Amino acid sequence: MSEDRVNDLGRLDAAWGAELTLQEVSRAGGAALLRMRIRQGRRFTDVEFAPDAAREFAGLLVEWAEQQPEGD
């Protein structure tokens, strides 16, 4: 049985004390996914994106961010 390979891509602090971690997950058979782990205290949620969904999600994030005023 093959195990997933996980490569840490980055971490950032989010609102209300949450921590976001991004990882590349390489599955047996060659499929690659982007994992976003949202940790709040002892609780966490993993969301995994296929490449097409990651591109779409990234576009939505950029679109929203560009509509916000500069600064915090």
C-alpha positions, 0 to 999 in steps of 0.5 A, a space after each residue: 500500500 502506497 502512502 501519499 507524499 505531502 509537501 508543505 507549501 506555506 502557512 499564514 495566520 487568518 482572522 479570529 486566530 485561525 491558521 491556514 496551511 497549504 500542502 501539495 498532496 501526491 497520491 499513489 498513481 500520480 494525482 496531485 491535489 492542493 490541501 488547505 488545512 484550516 485550524 482553529 484551536 484543536 479543530 481543523 478542516 481539510 479541503 482538497 482541490 484538484 488543479 482546475 478547482 484550485 485555479 478557479 478558487 485562486 481566481 475568486 480570491 484574487 477577484 475579491 481581494 482586488 475589490 477591497 481597499 488597500 491596507 488591513 
